[in-house]
Amino acid sequence: MTQTTSIRNPKSEIRNSTQILEQARRYLVGGVNSPVRAFRAVGQEPLILERGRGAVVVDADGTRFLDLIMGWGALILGHAHPAVVRAVRKRIADGAHLGLTHHGEVELARAITEAIPSVEQVRFAASGTEACMTAVRLARAHTARAKVLTFEGCYHGHSDGLLVTRSAGVPQTLAQDTLVVPYQDLDAVEAAFTQFGDQIAGVILEPVAANMGVIVPDRRFLKRLRALTAQHGALLMFDEVVTGFRVAYGGAQALVGVTPDLTVLGKIIGGGFPVGALGGRRDIMQRLAPEGGVYHAGTFAGHPAAMAAGLATLKELQRANPYERLEALTSRLAEGLRQAAARAGLPAQVNQAGSMLTVFFSGRPVTDCSSANAGQPAQFAAWANRLRQHGVLVPPSQFEAMFLSTAHTQDMVDRIVSVCLR
Ligand SMILES: *Cc1c(COP(=O)(O)O)cnc(C)c1O
């Protein structure tokens, strides 16, 4: 009798958010696998999601949210887009992981080179972090120089050399070869080149920043970077992990008309699966092993399921060409958010690039990391938490962009604005 009652049927086990979270805390550090998911910046607990479809996600208690996180920008077609699901199902039924070259890698690489003319050849990786790290290694080998110039507030994944000031455990010996200057600060860039010109292998940046909130740089900034790198024999590297196939099919470089030597991609090109890619001029790319001496490898590099999901996504983007509609819808949201803030008497800046945007509760324009930091974190947290109470999920950090997808509608946007107006 006592024995039967102590045997639990796993199927009848209730798994609500509270129970999962308690277990998550025990078995995962901080209950998460990526720190922003802990919701600490807004004073909340990790949200346990169960599923997503279109623009909506559902948590483990069955609560629905209109999603503006969208897989941190990876899901431009929304959750579980039928074309992506179909392509992945078909692919994994024939072997999810082959471990050798397959058709899908070639197809996606070709689609990328057709979309982004500066990319003549591609190397796939399993994450954006890995692709950025390899881009820097390639630039160092190509120029036989050690230093890399980066910008405060840009994110290029979590490799040692690209995190420097932002993590414990990075040796000073590595940090000294990473120069960090404020975003859009041309004087600081010129000063760095004056001092270290013959030691700088390359400049890496987000051509539209999305990891200190959204910041659209002045076009002259990017043009000047192109001129300076060329003049000093350094490579210009655009980290388009977010902006590639997001702000335009051809990425930010198509919009600003500046051609980098190397481009890093990720997020959208995996259609919701783990991916990264590095591409650029053939003569530089040829330095990668096995053609050259720069090592990069990966058990899961060019993973068939990611290639299939990415290719299905790109095909759908090409077919539907949703960019104008997405931008108009996002402008409508941005304008609504500005009006709501004004009505509430809150100074706010809404920065937008295509289908991504950020609200900063600040009275002055946000153009770099220090002006982004001037936003009021408490006001942001209160705003984000109130939206969540009304069924709208925004990124739990001031510095993460909100993303719209093709699954978002005008009604949804108007609903978000009406919550903010309440
Ligand atoms: C997300 C991101 C990365 C890192 O990609 P992961 O796949 O998370 O490793 C690199 N650069 C930018 C601009 C990103 O937004």
The ligand as an SDF file (V2000), in Angstrom:
LIG
                    3D

 15 15  0  0  0  0  0  0  0  0999 V2000
   24.8640   36.8210  -30.7500 C   0  0  0  0  0  0  0  0  0  0  0  0
   26.0510   37.5260  -31.2500 C   0  0  0  0  0  0  0  0  0  0  0  0
   27.3170   36.9130  -31.3450 C   0  0  0  0  0  0  0  0  0  0  0  0
   27.5880   35.5620  -30.7660 C   0  0  0  0  0  0  0  0  0  0  0  0
   26.8750   34.5470  -31.3850 O   0  0  0  0  0  0  0  0  0  0  0  0
   26.5930   33.1800  -30.5690 P   0  0  0  0  0  0  0  0  0  0  0  0
   25.9470   32.2920  -31.5930 O   0  0  0  0  0  0  0  0  0  0  0  0
   25.7130   33.5520  -29.4270 O   0  0  0  0  0  0  0  0  0  0  0  0
   27.9120   32.6760  -30.1200 O   0  0  0  0  0  0  0  0  0  0  0  0
   28.3360   37.5900  -31.9560 C   0  0  0  0  0  0  0  0  0  0  0  0
   28.1590   38.8210  -32.4390 N   0  0  0  0  0  0  0  0  0  0  0  0
   26.9800   39.4580  -32.3580 C   0  0  0  0  0  0  0  0  0  0  0  0
   26.8380   40.8230  -32.9470 C   0  0  0  0  0  0  0  0  0  0  0  0
   25.9000   38.8430  -31.7420 C   0  0  0  0  0  0  0  0  0  0  0  0
   24.7380   39.5020  -31.5970 O   0  0  0  0  0  0  0  0  0  0  0  0
  1  2  1  0
  2  3  1  0
  2 14  2  0
  3  4  1  0
  3 10  2  0
  4  5  1  0
  5  6  1  0
  6  7  2  0
  6  8  1  0
  6  9  1  0
 10 11  1  0
 11 12  2  0
 12 13  1  0
 12 14  1  0
 14 15  1  0
M  END
$$$$
